[in-house]
Amino acid sequence: MYGRLTGRRLPFLNKAPEEGLKVSALCGGRNGLYLEGSICGIPCLMLVDTGANVTLVSTDLAQKLKGNFIYTAPNISLKTATGEKAEVHGKLDAAIECGSRKFQHKIYVADITDPCILGLDFLQKFNFMVDLEKNEIRTGGEEIPLFSARAEDSKLCTVLAKEKTIMPARSECLIQGVPEASGKFRYAITDFPSEVSQKGAVIATCEPVVDIVARPQEFSEPLHLPSILENLEGLNEEQRTAVKELLQEFQNLFSTSDSDVGRCNMTQHRINTGNHSPIKQYPRRLPLAKKEEAERLVKEMVHNGIIEESSGPWASPIVLVKKKDGSTRFCVDYRKLNEITIKDSYNLPRIDFTLDALNGSQWFSTLDLKSGYWQVDIQPEDKEKTAFTTGQGLWQFKVMPFGLCNAPATFERLMETVLHGLTSEACLVYLDDFIIVGRTFQEHLNNIRKVFKRLQKANLKLSPKKCRFFRKEVSYLGHIISADGVKTDPEKTKAVVDWPRPETVHDLRSFLGLCTYYRRFVRNFSAIARPLHKLTEARSNFNWTEECEKSFNSLKQALITSPVLTYPWTDKEFILDTAASNEGIGAVLSQKIGNEECVIAYFSKSLGKPERNYCVTRKELLAIVKSIEHFHHYLYGRKFLLWTDHASLRWLLNFREPEGQIARWIQRLQEYDFEIQHRKGTSHGNADALSRRPCKENCKHCTNAEKKFGMETDISVKVLTTEDAWSSSKVQKAQLEDPAIRPILERKLNSEDRPSWQEIAPESPATKRYWALWDSLHLKDGVLYRKWESDDGSSCRWQLILPKSRIQEVLRETHDSASGGHFGVMKTLSKTRERFYWDRLRANVEKWCRECHACGARKGPKTRTKGHLQRYNVGAPFKRMALDILGPLPVTTKGNRYVLVLMDYFTKWPEAIPIPNQEASTVAEELVRAWISR
């Protein structure tokens, strides 16, 4: 029975005047639908009311939340559909938990019968869908059951003491009462003296609210159980019952929400920085909207016990990154801290030894911890090293945050400690990857129970959504594990196996580039590849024969078998080669065994349409991120070498103020320990070939234009698709309006013959320089391009001849934009030349970078000789004054773009006067008008 005391008013809330928000009713009524949830950790039933445009909480429940939240009185009142009015006492920012998800939302406090009413504002904001047919509500793919309820007529009833009871002073006890239905009520004496409750005395009043009548047994059933049972395949009813009993026995082992994480009591993470002095980094400036979001996330982490206030000398900056679902990820940039941290050399288990122990098993289950790092505490003396600042205080982590370099070693050590004695018979663990095995169903069930007991003893919690139980085949550490044994995951060789038959010479050269890189491993490579090499010879027709097909398949088979493809050695350093092209990204994971570089796995991925618009540097960075994520099982927790043919990526770990997508990628890479080295493209043929692997005919990422032009014109197509607003007709019109380009373009449109010097002599010097490039200038859809080829013919670029009217727009995009990065002259010049060409390009780029305000503000001032400081003796106002001019600034509506700053030396009185220019006459006039004559 649920009840509330009536007539109660919260003393800390102020009265609010009426202003019109509406609710359908102040109680659920006979047809009300409820869901089970909690507000700030306090369980309660919530009425789902689509007729209410606000979310409400009762004054009784708000009273319990008083210590956790600050209340303010809004200037509104409520009006029901029947015309009833209810006073709103205030509002609060609360954490509402529904199912396994947690939402932060503003709710209003009012005198309502139900503990909470979920209004339309909450349901729409978090995309809830009500299914009345199934009597459930869905959000984020999770289905939450709804319960129908019956409300009795709201009336007061008295509760009488059933017998005489003597209560000691300063104590509380249960007094048996006699209301309409008998029950016990808590009654407390909080002051002196003692009190005697006589039989029949009125001790309380109560009011019925909701009596649950539908499916009450489901309240005690674990919320995660149905989803786990649905995923059980091949089990009979008896086995399913045994699994259900096991999961119910250990239901507290599974996390019920994002804030429900365990706290391990068996280890603490240490951050050993030796004798290095503390590192203090200043907070990065955040926009107002992000600042409010940061404060909300900090408040949420404080409430969940993740962070606490700090007063130490350490500080790292934060980065807020948008997730794909629109929510915000709170990241801390620990790169400086990781640089001075002494690395933990704890040895991770060998993958081959781990997999050998799986032989003979018939049943497999995989487990995943809920926010595993957050279940490990930080050593008290090292907590201050995790400190971060948002500009509104200093905070430190109580648990192990993401981004610390020694976190993998700590986690692996913890797992081996927790599961000590079981790792040879019941389960295997490699970092955060658990697998439980068994030869029979009963043995597997017993092994799961053993592991569950160990995890429960260590106070660890699992994520029910990511656990898989009683499978006949699972993917583990890049291999497919089944009753038949261990086999290589097809994903490792998919990039080579699915390589489509080359359709052009360019496609064939890309494939042969990969084969040639590993030719020393392939016996009789020259003989096998001879039919393919013939097709690449000059003046040779591209005629694909059966002999070519046989050669093509033989080389693919050689690339995915020994000795090219080998088993990983955990005592040897991994090497990751990454590369990107206009079509895709590619990578090869390898190791040096002896003096030879042997392949562990391949990776290749076609780029989507948005990704193809990335600049070259961003594409190369994308290749690094995706490749490392793909080979996570091999690289996580180990130091490895990363090779790239893009030299500018060596700045990756030293990027000063990452934002947006770059910040998210860098945060992801902080968990890995690697060294970036550059090598020339001619020595980088393995990964580069995979990045240029042609797409299949039905590739959804390729546009029709790309399929039409083929690989030889990919650069020109990329130029046109990068700037969607730049249609061929508009670009051609701009070129014809450019006096330097028009003579060349008109002659190209009318004839392919190069004009004589006499014809071109009257034109401008810029036109003559374009004339000198006549043989490399070509038309594409009526637009003039310059074809640039490298000396060895291995690469080709189509550069758009840019008209003068578009130069500033291009320079702004390549230098000033978020993807531009405000690089120096040479990098900006290189990026610009990838797509465009115009007369005096280099001079324009140098001038643009030199005059960039943002770049100038970041550069430190040159060292100047400083004179000795002298004191000016001033004894009266207006005896001496100082002035300076600030600007130029953006022009105001009144035409002013400078500020004249004046200050009196004696009184320190300042004045700021807007002026249109900094001419002497203007300054003198304003000085007399606004200062002397005022």
Number of C-alpha atoms within 10 A of each C-alpha: 10 13 15 20 12 15 6 10 14 15 8 13 16 15 14 16 14 16 12 13 14 20 26 19 20 23 19 24 18 12 11 18 21 25 20 17 21 18 23 19 16 12 13 16 19 25 26 23 22 18 15 24 18 21 23 27 23 20 26 22 17 23 14 11 18 13 8 12 13 12 19 16 18 19 14 19 21 22 21 17 13 9 12 13 16 18 17 25 27 25 22 21 15 19 18 22 22 20 20 19 15 19 15 17 15 16 23 26 27 24 20 22 25 25 25 29 29 23 22 18 16 23 20 12 10 13 11 17 14 18 13 10 6 10 15 18 19 15 16 11 7 15 20 19 20 23 22 19 20 17 17 13 10 12 10 13 13 16 23 22 22 18 15 14 16 13 19 15 14 12 13 13 14 12 22 18 24 18 17 10 8 12 12 14 16 11 14 15 15 11 10 10 11 13 13 11 17 15 13 14 15 14 15 16 16 17 19 17 24 22 13 16 10 12 11 10 7 11 10 8 12 15 20 19 16 11 13 18 15 8 12 16 12 11 13 9 9 9 15 15 13 13 21 15 12 16 20 16 12 14 18 15 23 25 23 24 15 15 20 18 25 23 18 23 13 14 18 19 23 19 24 16 17 9 7 9 10 15 14 18 14 14 16 15 13 16 9 9 8 15 16 12 16 22 15 14 17 18 13 17 15 16 16 15 12 20 21 18 15 20 12 16 13 21 28 25 20 21 22 21 22 14 12 7 7 8 9 15 14 16 19 21 23 23 19 14 21 19 11 17 18 13 15 16 11 14 13 17 14 13 17 13 9 15 17 11 15 25 15 14 19 21 24 25 21 21 20 18 24 24 19 21 21 20 25 25 22 22 16 11 9 18 24 24 24 25 26 27 21 21 16 10 11 19 23 24 24 24 22 24 24 19 22 21 23 23 22 22 20 21 23 21 16 20 21 16 14 21 21 11 11 17 18 12 13 22 24 22 19 19 20 15 16 18 23 25 27 23 16 12 16 13 14 23 21 15 19 25 17 16 19 21 15 17 20 19 14 21 17 24 26 24 21 22 15 12 16 17 22 24 19 16 17 17 15 17 18 19 16 16 25 20 15 13 15 17 13 15 16 13 16 22 20 15 21 22 15 12 18 15 16 17 13 17 19 16 20 19 19 20 28 20 19 22 22 16 16 20 19 13 19 17 10 10 18 12 9 18 20 13 19 23 15 13 19 17 11 7 7 10 11 14 9 15 11 9 12 20 14 14 19 21 14 14 20 18 13 19 23 21 12 14 15 20 20 16 16 21 16 17 11 11 17 23 23 27 26 32 31 31 20 21 23 24 29 28 31 25 25 23 24 14 14 7 7 13 17 23 26 23 27 27 24 30 20 25 23 14 15 10 16 20 19 17 16 16 17 18 21 23 23 22 27 26 16 19 24 22 15 18 21 14 17 20 22 19 25 19 15 20 16 18 23 27 22 19 14 13 19 14 10 14 15 11 13 8 12 21 14 13 16 19 19 19 18 20 22 16 18 18 17 22 17 19 13 16 15 15 13 12 15 11 11 20 23 26 29 28 26 30 27 25 27 25 20 13 9 7 12 11 16 18 12 9 14 19 14 9 12 16 18 17 18 18 20 22 19 19 18 18 19 17 11 9 10 13 13 15 12 12 21 21 14 18 25 18 14 15 15 22 25 18 19 22 22 12 13 20 13 8 10 11 10 14 14 9 11 7 9 15 11 10 12 13 13 14 19 19 14 19 20 12 11 17 12 14 21 21 13 13 10 15 22 24 22 23 19 16 13 9 8 6 8 11 10 16 20 28 23 26 23 23 22 17 12 12 16 13 10 16 20 14 15 23 24 20 11 14 15 18 15 19 15 14 18 13 16 22 21 12 19 20 18 18 22 20 20 21 18 10 15 18 11 16 22 15 11 18 22 13 11 14 11 11 15 12 9 8 8 7 8 6 6 6 6 6 6 6 6 6 6 9 10 14 11 11 13 14 11 14 16 11 14 11 17 14 12 13 10 10 11 11 7 9 12 16 18 21 20 20 15 20 18 18 19 16 13 12 11 13 14 16 16 17 20 17 18 16 9 8 10 12 19 10 11 16 17 11 11 13 14 9 8 7
